[in-house]
Amino acid sequence: MSSSQTPLKELITPPSSLIDAPLTPPPTNEKAFTQVPRVIALFKDIQAGRHTKQHPWIEFQLARGEYDEIERQLRRDEPLFGYVKDKIRYDYYGGSHRLVVRMPTGVHELFIDGVEDAIRSQLKAIRSGSDRAALFAQKVRPARSTEISFPHDDAQYPGVIIEVAYSQKKRLSRLVEDYLLDSDASVQVVVGLDIEYGKEGSRKATLLVWRAQIAHTTNGDELRVVREIADEAFRDDQGHPTNHPGLRLQLSDFACEELTQDAIRGEDREITVSSLELCQYIAVAEDKIRRQRALARHSILPGVKKRKRSETPPERMASDDEAKFAKQEERAAKRMADYDPDYEA
């Protein structure tokens, strides 16, 4: 997990909250906190490298106050606390008390880098102009936490969020509702990218897109989540691009209507990542990971032992330092006594 500050400040508690967020008082009945030891154990397994073959998406349903107890216990273990803050990607959704821990694969990480770079390059090209669209685009910058998001400087929430689905579309759908509904549709669009490695022999990859819409019902108007693109393949089972148009976004998607209706009125722009480009990003990621596994390394002969330099324990070092300083003070006092007969040690 990236430890950078997630822009969904009111929806998600990012890793950096472990530093700044005030904790609630310890609960009087901690027996109800059944998930705390499981979460801490998972963090320790990841730190020790024992989580390599498990699923990259793990979800915990926490009780009220349980997240604060997790933070409290992490603070007591400084090495683990530092590792979690810097290395582990997770999100906490305060409204539903749900904690999601993610361990993206190398392919997913490199693929998402390619998609982010494609969108950022097009935004950069728009910024180079002198019209309203350029001025708007100059305030849109990518941010990375557990997802790609593109917040606008003047917006509380990012307009576009791109998630890797990890073949967990039902779970992702719940997160999409948090994004769209809890932000009152300030988040304009959520994109899911799914590489279906779970199916044997399949190299299929699909695209999902959600938006929020007002539905007029007999009970009044309701804000609902609508799946605009429903799991459509941009790469087939053999790994070839399909004829799907790919990812299509508008510049106006990158902030709420209050910021876009006047800022880019009549000057909206399309930002696209074609199926061919998406497939190329996956292929590059897969090839790089494949080559990393095949890189040459030196092998030592069987039976050769490895010996590292022994280190003096910190306690012993501290003790030796204190003894050394004590002797220096004793010598200094002796010199002062010899120099000044009135000196009292």
VEXDREN-2710 file (C-alpha; in Angstrom, 1 decimal):
% VEXDREN-2710
k/r/px/py/pz
1/MET/0.0/0.0/0.0
2/SER/1.2/3.3/-0.8
3/SER/1.6/5.4/2.3
4/SER/0.6/8.6/0.5
5/GLN/-2.4/10.6/1.6
6/THR/-5.5/9.4/-0.1
7/PRO/-7.7/12.3/-1.4
8/LEU/-10.9/10.7/-0.1
9/LYS/-10.4/12.3/3.3
10/GLU/-13.9/11.6/4.7
11/LEU/-14.4/8.2/3.2
12/ILE/-11.1/6.4/3.7
13/THR/-8.6/6.5/6.5
14/PRO/-5.1/6.4/4.9
15/PRO/-1.9/4.9/6.4
16/SER/-0.7/8.4/7.2
17/SER/-3.5/8.7/9.7
18/LEU/-1.5/6.4/12.0
19/ILE/0.7/9.4/12.6
20/ASP/-1.7/12.3/13.0
21/ALA/-5.2/11.0/13.9
22/PRO/-6.2/11.2/17.5
23/LEU/-7.2/7.9/19.0
24/THR/-10.4/7.4/20.9
25/PRO/-10.1/6.2/24.5
26/PRO/-9.5/2.5/24.9
27/PRO/-12.7/0.5/25.0
28/THR/-14.0/-1.0/28.3
29/ASN/-14.7/-4.3/26.7
30/GLU/-12.0/-5.4/24.3
31/LYS/-13.3/-9.0/24.1
32/ALA/-15.6/-7.9/21.2
33/PHE/-12.6/-7.0/19.1
34/THR/-12.1/-10.3/17.3
35/GLN/-10.5/-8.9/14.2
36/VAL/-7.7/-7.0/15.9
37/PRO/-5.4/-10.0/16.4
38/ARG/-6.2/-11.2/12.8
39/VAL/-5.2/-7.8/11.3
40/ILE/-2.1/-7.5/13.4
41/ALA/-1.1/-11.1/12.5
42/LEU/-1.6/-10.4/8.8
43/PHE/0.6/-7.3/9.0
44/LYS/3.3/-9.4/10.7
45/ASP/3.0/-12.1/8.0
46/ILE/3.4/-9.6/5.3
47/GLN/6.4/-8.0/7.0
48/ALA/8.0/-11.5/7.4
49/GLY/7.4/-12.4/3.8
50/ARG/4.9/-15.2/4.6
51/HIS/2.0/-13.8/2.7
52/THR/3.3/-14.3/-0.9
53/LYS/0.8/-17.0/-2.0
54/GLN/-2.4/-15.6/-0.5
55/HIS/-5.0/-13.5/-2.2
56/PRO/-4.0/-9.9/-2.9
57/TRP/-7.3/-8.5/-1.5
58/ILE/-8.3/-9.2/2.1
59/GLU/-11.3/-7.6/3.8
60/PHE/-12.1/-7.2/7.5
61/GLN/-15.4/-6.2/8.9
62/LEU/-14.5/-4.3/12.1
63/ALA/-16.6/-3.4/15.2
64/ARG/-17.0/0.2/16.2
65/GLY/-13.7/1.4/17.8
66/GLU/-11.8/-1.6/16.6
67/TYR/-9.8/0.3/14.0
68/ASP/-8.5/2.6/16.8
69/GLU/-7.4/-0.4/18.7
70/ILE/-5.5/-1.7/15.7
71/GLU/-3.7/1.7/15.5
72/ARG/-3.1/1.6/19.3
73/GLN/-1.4/-1.8/19.1
74/LEU/0.6/-0.9/16.1
75/ARG/2.1/2.1/17.9
76/ARG/3.4/-0.3/20.6
77/ASP/5.5/-2.1/18.0
78/GLU/7.7/0.5/16.4
79/PRO/9.3/-1.8/13.7
80/LEU/5.9/-3.1/12.6
81/PHE/4.4/0.3/12.8
82/GLY/7.0/1.7/10.5
83/TYR/6.7/-1.1/8.0
84/VAL/2.9/-0.8/7.8
85/LYS/3.1/2.9/7.3
86/ASP/5.6/2.6/4.5
87/LYS/4.9/-0.7/2.8
88/ILE/1.4/-2.0/3.2
89/ARG/-1.6/-0.7/1.2
90/TYR/-4.9/-0.6/3.0
91/ASP/-8.0/1.5/3.3
92/TYR/-10.4/2.0/6.2
93/TYR/-14.0/2.9/5.3
94/GLY/-15.3/4.6/8.4
95/GLY/-18.9/4.6/7.5
96/SER/-19.1/0.8/7.1
97/HIS/-16.2/0.0/9.5
98/ARG/-14.5/-2.0/6.7
99/LEU/-10.8/-2.5/6.4
100/VAL/-9.4/-3.6/3.1
101/VAL/-5.7/-4.8/2.9
102/ARG/-4.3/-5.1/-0.6
103/MET/-1.2/-6.8/-1.9
104/PRO/-1.1/-6.0/-5.6
105/THR/1.0/-8.3/-7.9
106/GLY/3.9/-6.9/-9.8
107/VAL/2.0/-7.2/-13.0
108/HIS/-0.9/-5.2/-11.6
109/GLU/1.4/-2.5/-10.3
110/LEU/3.2/-2.1/-13.6
111/PHE/-0.1/-2.2/-15.6
112/ILE/-1.7/0.5/-13.5
113/ASP/1.5/2.6/-13.9
114/GLY/1.0/2.5/-17.7
115/VAL/-2.7/3.5/-17.5
116/GLU/-1.8/6.4/-15.1
117/ASP/1.0/7.6/-17.4
118/ALA/-1.3/7.5/-20.5
119/ILE/-3.9/9.7/-18.7
120/ARG/-1.4/12.0/-17.2
121/SER/0.3/12.6/-20.7
122/GLN/-3.1/13.6/-22.2
123/LEU/-3.8/15.9/-19.3
124/LYS/-0.3/17.5/-19.8
125/ALA/-1.1/18.1/-23.5
126/ILE/-4.3/19.8/-22.6
127/ARG/-2.5/22.0/-20.0
128/SER/-0.2/23.4/-22.7
129/GLY/-3.1/25.3/-24.3
130/SER/-4.5/28.7/-23.3
131/ASP/-8.3/28.0/-23.2
132/ARG/-10.6/27.2/-20.3
133/ALA/-9.8/23.5/-20.6
134/ALA/-6.1/24.2/-20.2
135/LEU/-6.6/26.2/-17.0
136/PHE/-8.9/23.5/-15.6
137/ALA/-6.4/20.7/-16.4
138/GLN/-3.6/22.6/-14.8
139/LYS/-5.3/21.9/-11.4
140/VAL/-5.7/18.1/-12.0
141/ARG/-2.9/15.9/-10.8
142/PRO/-2.7/12.2/-10.2
143/ALA/-2.4/10.8/-6.7
144/ARG/-1.6/7.2/-5.7
145/SER/-2.7/5.3/-2.6
146/THR/-4.4/2.0/-3.1
147/GLU/-6.0/3.3/-6.3
148/ILE/-5.2/5.8/-9.0
149/SER/-7.1/9.0/-8.5
150/PHE/-7.0/12.4/-10.1
151/PRO/-8.0/15.1/-7.6
152/HIS/-8.6/18.7/-8.6
153/ASP/-6.9/21.4/-6.5
154/ASP/-10.2/23.0/-5.6
155/ALA/-12.2/19.8/-5.1
156/GLN/-12.7/17.9/-1.8
157/TYR/-12.9/14.6/-3.7
158/PRO/-11.2/13.3/-6.9
159/GLY/-13.4/13.2/-9.9
160/VAL/-11.9/10.0/-11.4
161/ILE/-10.8/6.9/-9.5
162/ILE/-9.2/3.8/-11.1
163/GLU/-9.1/0.5/-9.2
164/VAL/-7.6/-2.9/-10.0
165/ALA/-10.4/-5.3/-9.6
166/TYR/-8.4/-8.5/-8.6
167/SER/-11.3/-10.6/-9.8
168/GLN/-13.3/-9.4/-6.8
169/LYS/-16.0/-7.5/-8.6
170/LYS/-18.6/-7.9/-5.8
171/ARG/-16.2/-6.4/-3.2
172/LEU/-15.2/-3.7/-5.6
173/SER/-18.8/-2.8/-6.2
174/ARG/-19.3/-2.1/-2.5
175/LEU/-16.2/0.2/-2.5
176/VAL/-17.7/1.9/-5.6
177/GLU/-20.8/2.7/-3.6
178/ASP/-18.7/4.2/-0.9
179/TYR/-16.8/6.3/-3.4
180/LEU/-19.9/7.6/-5.3
181/LEU/-22.7/7.8/-2.8
182/ASP/-20.7/8.9/0.3
183/SER/-19.2/11.7/-1.7
184/ASP/-22.6/12.8/-2.9
185/ALA/-21.5/12.1/-6.5
186/SER/-18.5/14.4/-6.2
187/VAL/-16.6/11.4/-7.4
188/GLN/-17.8/11.4/-11.0
189/VAL/-16.6/8.0/-12.3
190/VAL/-14.9/4.8/-10.9
191/VAL/-13.1/2.6/-13.3
192/GLY/-12.3/-1.1/-12.6
193/LEU/-9.5/-3.0/-14.5
194/ASP/-9.5/-6.7/-14.1
195/ILE/-6.9/-9.2/-15.3
196/GLU/-8.5/-12.6/-14.9
197/TYR/-5.5/-14.7/-13.9
198/GLY/-7.8/-16.9/-11.7
199/LYS/-9.1/-18.8/-14.7
200/GLU/-6.7/-21.5/-15.9
201/GLY/-5.1/-20.6/-19.2
202/SER/-7.1/-17.4/-19.7
203/ARG/-5.4/-14.1/-20.4
204/LYS/-8.7/-12.2/-20.5
205/ALA/-8.9/-8.6/-19.2
206/THR/-12.0/-6.6/-18.7
207/LEU/-13.2/-3.0/-18.0
208/LEU/-15.8/-1.9/-15.6
209/VAL/-17.1/1.7/-15.2
210/TRP/-19.6/3.1/-12.6
211/ARG/-21.2/6.5/-12.3
212/ALA/-23.9/8.0/-9.9
213/GLN/-27.2/9.0/-11.3
214/ILE/-30.4/10.5/-9.8
215/ALA/-33.3/8.1/-10.2
216/HIS/-36.9/9.5/-10.0
217/THR/-39.1/7.1/-8.0
218/THR/-42.5/7.1/-6.4
219/ASN/-40.7/7.7/-3.1
220/GLY/-38.8/10.7/-4.4
221/ASP/-35.4/11.2/-6.0
222/GLU/-32.6/8.7/-5.2
223/LEU/-28.9/8.8/-5.8
224/ARG/-27.9/5.5/-7.2
225/VAL/-24.8/3.8/-8.6
226/VAL/-25.1/2.7/-12.3
227/ARG/-22.7/0.4/-14.0
228/GLU/-22.1/2.1/-17.3
229/ILE/-19.7/-0.6/-18.6
230/ALA/-20.4/-4.1/-17.3
231/ASP/-17.3/-6.2/-17.3
232/GLU/-16.5/-5.9/-21.0
233/ALA/-13.4/-7.5/-22.3
234/PHE/-10.6/-5.4/-23.9
235/ARG/-8.3/-8.5/-24.1
236/ASP/-9.5/-12.0/-25.0
237/ASP/-8.5/-15.3/-23.5
238/GLN/-5.5/-15.6/-25.9
239/GLY/-4.2/-12.1/-24.8
240/HIS/-5.2/-10.3/-28.0
241/PRO/-6.9/-6.9/-28.1
242/THR/-10.7/-6.9/-28.7
243/ASN/-12.6/-4.4/-30.7
244/HIS/-13.8/-2.7/-27.5
245/PRO/-13.2/1.1/-27.6
246/GLY/-11.3/1.0/-24.3
247/LEU/-11.4/3.6/-21.6
248/ARG/-13.2/6.8/-22.5
249/LEU/-13.3/9.8/-20.1
250/GLN/-14.2/13.4/-20.4
251/LEU/-12.1/16.3/-18.9
252/SER/-15.3/17.2/-17.1
253/ASP/-15.2/13.9/-15.2
254/PHE/-12.2/15.1/-13.3
255/ALA/-14.1/17.3/-10.8
256/CYS/-17.6/17.9/-9.6
257/GLU/-20.1/19.9/-11.6
258/GLU/-19.7/23.0/-9.5
259/LEU/-16.1/23.3/-10.8
260/THR/-16.6/22.1/-14.4
261/GLN/-19.8/23.8/-15.6
262/ASP/-18.2/27.2/-15.8
263/ALA/-14.5/26.3/-16.0
264/ILE/-14.7/24.3/-19.3
265/ARG/-18.1/25.2/-20.6
266/GLY/-18.2/24.3/-24.3
267/GLU/-14.5/23.2/-24.3
268/ASP/-14.7/19.7/-22.9
269/ARG/-12.1/17.2/-24.1
270/GLU/-12.0/13.4/-24.4
271/ILE/-9.3/11.4/-22.8
272/THR/-8.9/7.9/-24.1
273/VAL/-6.9/4.7/-23.5
274/SER/-7.7/2.3/-26.3
275/SER/-7.9/-1.5/-25.9
276/LEU/-4.7/-1.8/-27.9
277/GLU/-2.9/0.5/-25.5
278/LEU/-4.3/-1.3/-22.4
279/CYS/-3.2/-4.6/-23.8
280/GLN/0.3/-3.2/-24.5
281/TYR/0.6/-2.0/-20.9
282/ILE/-0.3/-5.5/-19.6
283/ALA/2.1/-7.2/-22.0
284/VAL/5.0/-4.9/-21.0
285/ALA/4.2/-5.6/-17.3
286/GLU/4.0/-9.4/-17.8
287/ASP/7.2/-9.4/-19.8
288/LYS/9.1/-7.3/-17.2
289/ILE/8.0/-9.6/-14.4
290/ARG/8.9/-12.7/-16.5
291/ARG/12.4/-11.3/-17.2
292/GLN/13.0/-10.5/-13.6
293/ARG/12.4/-14.1/-12.6
294/ALA/14.9/-15.3/-15.2
295/LEU/17.7/-12.8/-14.4
296/ALA/21.1/-14.4/-13.8
297/ARG/22.7/-14.4/-10.4
298/HIS/25.9/-15.8/-9.0
299/SER/25.8/-19.2/-7.3
300/ILE/28.2/-20.3/-4.6
301/LEU/29.5/-23.8/-4.3
302/PRO/27.5/-26.3/-2.1
303/GLY/28.7/-26.4/1.5
304/VAL/30.1/-22.8/1.5
305/LYS/28.9/-21.1/4.6
306/LYS/28.1/-17.4/4.8
307/ARG/29.4/-15.4/7.8
308/LYS/28.3/-11.8/8.5
309/ARG/30.3/-9.5/10.7
310/SER/29.0/-9.8/14.3
311/GLU/27.5/-6.7/15.8
312/THR/27.8/-5.4/19.3
313/PRO/24.3/-5.4/20.9
314/PRO/23.0/-1.8/21.4
315/GLU/22.9/-2.4/25.2
316/ARG/26.5/-3.3/25.3
317/MET/27.4/-0.4/23.1
318/ALA/25.6/2.0/25.4
319/SER/27.3/0.5/28.4
320/ASP/30.8/0.8/26.8
321/ASP/30.1/4.4/25.9
322/GLU/29.0/5.3/29.4
323/ALA/32.3/3.7/30.8
324/LYS/34.4/5.6/28.3
325/PHE/32.7/9.0/29.1
326/ALA/33.1/8.3/32.8
327/LYS/36.8/7.8/32.4
328/GLN/37.1/11.0/30.3
329/GLU/35.3/12.9/33.0
330/GLU/37.5/11.5/35.7
331/ARG/40.7/12.5/33.8
332/ALA/39.2/16.0/33.2
333/ALA/38.5/16.4/36.8
334/LYS/42.0/15.3/37.8
335/ARG/43.5/17.8/35.4
336/MET/41.3/20.6/36.9
337/ALA/42.3/19.6/40.4
338/ASP/46.0/19.7/39.4
339/TYR/45.5/23.1/37.8
340/ASP/43.3/24.7/40.5
341/PRO/43.9/23.8/44.1
342/ASP/40.6/25.3/45.1
343/TYR/38.7/22.9/42.7
344/GLU/36.3/20.4/44.4
345/ALA/35.4/17.4/42.3
END
